[in-house]
Structures are given as structure tokens and as C-alpha cells.
Amino acid sequence: MEFFGILSLLTILAAAFGFINTRYIKLPHTIGMMLIACIFSGLVFVAGSLSTNIHDTVNEFVSKIDFRTILLDVMLSFLLFAGALHTNFEKLREYKWPILSFATFGVLISTFLVGGLTYGLLQLFDQEVKFIYCLLFGALISPTDPIAVLGILKKAKVPKNLEIKIVGESLLNDGVGVVVFLTIFNIASSGSGEGNHEQSVLMLFLMEVIGGLSLGLVAGWVTWRLMKLIDNWEVEVMITLALVMGVHWIAEYFHFSGPLAVVAAGLLVGTEQVRNSSMSEETESYIDKFWELVDTYLNAILFVLIGLEILILPFKGNYILMGLIAVPIVLFSRFISLSPLVSIFGRYLEFVPKTATIMTWGGLRGGISIALALSLTAEMEKDLFLIITYVVVVFSIIIQGLTINKLVSALKV
């Protein structure tokens, strides 16, 4: 099936799932789409077990979908820009240091904690896996997914100053997490982490982060200057679209972090000062509505893809069990990585009680973790870590997403 045919079927499924959720189930969009997609995949799996033709047809269709490329190279930039565009930059700036610390030190600490504990878990199950491959799993599962987080927090009654920390962290730690993953991936692929190689990896890390943020800010400033010279909402919407696609393309060419670049650009263009000085009320309304539609549509496609990918996973009983045990490991590691930082910054800034607990439970994992797991090689135990990642992601979105509001209420925040 050609690309247009695959996109058409995904869009039909996304619209159908969205209708079912809105009309009957009435869950938050992200959770509802994830749940219905999983149920649909289960029904298809049962039908496939009864009919070989159905099983082969579905497997052939799903196997043609390159989930990693679609998410990381196509969808991610648009989703991150849409999220950053509607984030309160003024509030974000107020909590910039804790947010930056959560997104950097928090991710690094969690990566090593998850990696170490997962290595111990696999030893208990007699799985001979190299420690560095466990670190790769720690890197891909530690960042929270801004796509899932933004979708859930719109409905949850989380205090605003805590919501901005969770959203801001998820927007930044996604880009940092991808860079950390690629850094460890390069070390694991080379088979050596000594000498000059270690220095080159550090330089690559710094170039990705600093280059990505700098590119995004420069591109955002150019966009602001261009929009300031005209008053035509059609052209200005196209300029924002060109901004995302151009930034992603340039970042790929120079090996900068594309996710960090589009987040920086989105935050700059979305600031109140830039909006007031370069957009009319009509333009601002159309830009917001356009990017809200892009966000909703791509989110729907993403969670349909996550559900369909389940159909071709190499499920094994002990892999699923290890995935279930990995859930508390990931949650514990996130709590431990955040708690010291919350304690430090809580002395100087306003933090609600139980901030670390709520950020731990509200830090959802999503499609980005799955996309990174899909990029592992067979030598890196791809099947094992892919199943564990899927279990953690599904638990995160459905269980944590459905209960974050109840947790906030129970803690009387």
C-alpha cells in the first residue's frame, strides 16, 4: 500500500477512535485514544488467530509503517512546536532553573538509576545483557513525553505553578533525552568509551544541545521580524509552518538537536511580547487554531500507531513480567532523581507540597520512548527492551493518566 493509502487508513481509524471516545467513553483525548487503540489491536489479534488471512493482511500493513521515522523525523517537530507555542513562557522563565535542572540532571540521574536497577532485574531472570544496553533503556525511558503530558494535564486539576514545571520539563527533557540516548548509542556501537572517543561524544552532546537551542532562538527571531512586516494571517500561518520544517531540516543537516530547536522557536514565537508586536488578533486566533488542529490530528495518529504496533511485537511471557517489574523501577528512579532538586529549589521558589510525588506520577512516557526502542539493534536486545518499553508506556498513559487527578486530590494539594 502506498504512503497515501497508509495515511488514509490511519486517519480513518483516528477519526473513528476519536468519535467513539468523544461520544461514548468520554476520557481525556490522549488516554481515550490509547485505550481504544489497544482494545482494537486486541480484537484484531483475536480475529487474526481465527483467520490466517486477517492475521497476514494486518501484519503486512503494520510492518510497512516505519514508526520511528514517522515520529522522530516527521511528527515530533510539529507536536513539540504546537506544545511550546501554547506554553506560558513568562511562567516558564520564572521557574527556568528548576526546569532546566529537571530536564538535564534529572534525566541523567534517572538514566543511570534505571540502567543499574534494570541490569540487576535482568540478572535475576538469567538474561545476560551488557550494562551499557541497560543504560540505553534508561536513556530512552527516562524523559517524559510532552505529547502525552500536555494532553493529560489539560484535563487534570494540577496547580498551575506545578503544571508549568511538568510541562516545561517534558518539553526540554525530551530533546535532552534523545541526545543522551544517541550519545550512549554511539558508545555502545563503537564498543569503546575510552580516550578521544569519549571527548568526541561529549563534543557531540554539547553541539546537539547548544546548537539546537541557538538555532531555534535565531529562527524564532527571524520569524518574528518577518511577521512584524506584514498583516496577512494566511501568509503568517505558512511562515510558522515553514519555521518548523526549516528548523528541523537545518538541525538535521548540522547534527543539532531538532526537538530542542523547535521547542526554543515555539517558546519564543509564543511569548506575549512577540504575539502583541507582530500578530493582529485575527492572525493570532488563526495561528492558535491551526496549531491546535495539527496537535490534535497528529496526536490521534500517534496513538493509533502505538496501538497497531502492538500487533507485531514478539510477545513473551517473561518479557511482559519484566516489563511489569520495570514500571516501579522507572517510577522509583524518577522520584529519586527529582527529590533532591525539588528540595534545593524549594528553598527559594514557591513549590506546592509533594511536588516530587506528583511530578513522578504525572511524568508520562509515550511514543518517543517506543520510537527510540525501535531504533535499537538486535545485538542490543531490541525485542526485550521494546516489550518492556511498551508495558511501561501503556501503564504510564492509561493508569497514571487516569489517576493523576485523584492523586492530587488525595494529597490535598
N, C-alpha and C positions, 0 to 999 in steps of 0.2 A: 504493500500500500504506500502511495506517495505521501510526501510530507503534508499536503493539504488534506488528504483523506484522514491521516492520523490526527491532525489538529481539529478537523471537523468532528470526529468521533469523541475526542476528549472534551470539546466544547459542549457537545450534546449531553454527555454524561455529567459534566459540571453543572449545566443548567438544570438537568433533571434532579440531581442531588440537592442543588440549592433550593429548588421548588419544594421538594419533599421536606427538607429541613424547615424552611420558612412556613410552609402550610401546616405541617403535622407535628414535627418533633420540637421545633422552636428552641433549639440550642444555639449558643453563640456560633457564628458562622464557621470559625476555624474548627471547633470541636465537632459540630454537626457534620461538616464535610468529611472530616477524618473518620468519624464513626460510620457514616453511611457508606463511604468507600470501602472500609474494612468489611462491613456486612455484605456489600455487593461482591467483593472478592471471595468471601466465604461461600456465597451462593453459587458463583461461577465455578469455584473449586469442586463443590458437591456435584454440580451438573457435569463437570468435566470427568469426574470419577465414574459417572454413569454412561457417558458417551465419549469415546475416544476422539471423535471428530471435533466436538466442542473443545476438549482439552487441547488438541493440537492447534486449532484455529486461534484460540485465545493466547496460547504460549507464543505462537508465531507473531501475533500482533504486538504483544507486550515486549518481546525480545528485540523488536525493531526500534523501540523507543530508547534513545540514549539519555537516560535520566540525568546523569552527571553533566553532560554537555548542555542539555536544555536548561537545567537550573543554574549552574555556575557561569555558563557563557552567554546565556540569553536572558533568563528571567530575573536573576538575582539583582542586577544593577537597577532594573526598573522598580522592583519591590523595595529595595533599600532607599532609593531616591524618594519614592512615594511616602515611605515612613518618615524619612528625615525632613521632608518638606512640611509635614504637619506636626512636627515636634516643636515644642516651645523652646526656642533657642535661648531666650533670656533666662528661663528657669534652668536650662541645661548648663549655662555658663556659671550660674550661681553654685552649682554642685560639680564643677568641672574636675576638681582634683580627686574627689572620691570616685567619680565615674571613670576617669582615666585609670585610676588605681585598680578598680574592679575589673576593667577591661584588659589590663596588662598583667599586673602581678597576680590578680585573681585567677586569670586563665592559666598562667604559668604554674602557679602552685597547684591548682586543680589538675593540670595535665600530669604532673609527677605523682600526685597522690593517687589519682585514678589508675595511672600506669602501674605503680607499685602494688596496689591492692588487687588489681586485675591479674597481675603476674602471679601473685600468691594464690588467687582463686583458681587459675588455670592449673597450677601445680597440684592442687587438691583433686582436680579432675583428670590428673595424669596427661595433661596437654603440654607437650614440650614446645613452648613458644618463646622466642627470643624476647628479652626485656624491651628492646627498642621498638618491637612491634606492638607491645602493650602500651608504650608511650605514644605511639601513633594513635591508638584507640583513645587514650587520654586526651590527646590534642583535638581529635575530631568530635568528641562528645562533651568537652568542657565548655565551649562557647554556647551561650543561649541563642535561640533562633529569633531574630527580630520579627520575622513574619508571623510566627506563632504567638510571640509575646504581645505584639501590637493588637492582634486580633482578639486575644483573650482580655487584655486589660481595658479595652473599650467598654466591656460589659461588667467587669468586676469592680466592686466598690473599694478600690485600694486608695488610700490617702494620696492626694496629688503630689506632695513632695517626695513620697516613696515611689509613686508611679514614674516620675521623671527619672529617678535613679535607675529603675529597672529597664525602662525604655532606652535611656541613653547608653547604659552599659551594653544592652543587647545590640544596639546599632554599631557600637565600636568593637565589642569583643568578637563579633562575627568576622570582621576583617582581620583583626589580630589573630584569631583562632586559625583562620585559613593560612596566614603567614607562618605561624608556629608549626602547623601540620606540614606544610611544604618544606620547611626547614628540616624537621625531623625525617621527613620522607627522603630528602636528598642525602642525609647522613646514612639512613638505612640502606638506600640504594647503592651508595658508594662502598659500603662495608667498612668504612673507616671514619673515625671522627677525630683524628689527631692532626696536629701541626697546622699547615697552611690551610687545609680543608676547613678546619674549624673557624679560622679567620674569614675565609670566603663566605661561609654560611652566615656568620654574624653580619658581614657587609651586605649580603643579600637581604637579610632580615631588615636591617636599617634602611636600605634603599627602598624596599617594598613599602614600609610604613611611612617614612618621611616623604618619599617620592609621591606616594598615593595621596597623602593629606595635602601636600603642596599643590599637586596638580588639580585636585578638587577645588581648593580655595581660589586658585588663579582662574580656572574655568568658570567658577561661580561668579567671580568679579567681572569677567568679560561678559557673561550673560546679563548681569545687572546693567552694565553700561549700554549694551545693545537694546535691552528692553526699555531703558530710560529715554531712548531717542525716538521711539515710536509709540503709537497708541492704537494697536490693532490686535484684538485678542486671538484671532486665528493664527497670525504670524508668531505671536508671543508663545502660544501653546507649542507651536512647532519648534521654537527656539529651545524650550525646556526639553522637548523630546530629543533634539539634536545634541543638547548638552549631555544627556545621559549616554547616548550612543557614542558620541565623540570621545567623552572621558573614558569610557570602557575600552574603546579601540586604542586610544593613545596609551593607556595604562598597560594594556596587553603588549603593545609594541616595545615599551621601555622597561617592561618587567616591574611595574609598580603594582601596588595593591588596588585593583579595580573597586572592590567593595568599599575600602576606606575613602577612595577618591569620590565616588558618587555620594557617600554619606556627607562628606565635607561640603560638596557642592550643594546638596539638598538643604543642609542646615543653613548655609549662607543665603541661598535664594529665598528660603522660607522665613528669614528674620523679618520682624515687623518693620524695621528701618528700610530694608530693601523693598519690601512689598509697598510701603507707603510712598517711596520715592520713585518707583519705576512702574507700578501697576495701577490702572484705574480699577474701580470697584467691579466693573464688568469683567475685565481681564482676570482679576484675582479670583472671582467666582468661577469662571470657566476653567482656569488652571487647576483650582482645587477639585472641581467636579471631574475633570478629565483624569487626574492622577488618582482620585478615589476609585473611579471606574477601572482604571488599569490595575490598581491594587486588588480590588475585589475579584476581577476576572482571573488574574494570574494566580492569586491565592487559591481560587477554586480549581484551576488546572493543576496546581502543585499537589493539592491533597488528593485529587483523583489519581494522579501519577503515583503518589505514595501508596495508595490503596491497591492499585493494579500491580505494582512491583512485587507485592506480597505473593502473587500467583507464581512467580518464577524463582522464589527463594528456595535454596536447598535445605529445607527444614529437617532438623534432627532433634530428638528429644533432649539430649544432654546440652545441646546448644541453647535451646529455649530456657532450660533450667538455669544455665549460667547467665543468660540474659536477665532473668528474674532476680537473681542474686546481685547482678551488676547494678540494678536500679538503686538499692540503698547505698551501694558503694559510690555511685555518682552523686547522689544527694548528700551523703556524708562529706565527700571531698569538696563539694561546693560550699557547704556550710563552714567547714574548717578554713577554706581559702578566703571566705568573706569576713568571718567574725573578727579577726584582728584588725582588718582595715576599717570595719564599722566602728570598732571601739576607739581607734585612733581619731578618725574624723568626727565621731560623735561628740568629742570634747569641744569642738569648735563650731560645728554646724548643727542645724536642727534635724535630728533623726527621730522618727517615731519609734516607740518601743517594739522590740522583737523584729527589728529591721532585717537582720541576717536570716532569721527563720522564714520571713515572708519572701525575701529575695531568693532564698533557696528553693522554696516550693513554687514560686512564681517564675523561676527561670526555666522556661520550657525549651525542649530540644525539638528540632524539626527537620525539614528536608535537606538543609545544608549538611548536617551530620551524616545523613544517608548518602548524599552525593559524594562526600569525602570518603566514606567507607567503600563505595563502589569503585573508587579510584585505586584502591589497594591491589597489589598483585597477588597471585595465588601463593607465592612464597611467603607473603606477609599474612597468611591465614585469612584471606579475604572472606571466605564463606562463614567462618566462625565469627569474625568481628562484625560482619554485615548483619547476621541474625541477632547478635547481642545489641547492636545499634538499633535495629528495628524494634526490639522489645522495649528498650529504654525510651525511644521516641513515641511509640504508641501509648505507653504508660504515661509519659510526660504530658502529651496533648490531651488525652481523654481523662485520665484520673486526676492529675494535678490541675488541669484546666478547669474541670468541673468543680473542684473543691477549693480553689484558691479563695473564692468569695467567702465560703464557710470558715476557712481558716482565719481570715481577717476578722470575721465576726466572733469566732471562738476566742481569739486573743484579745478581743475588746479594744482593737486599735482605733 
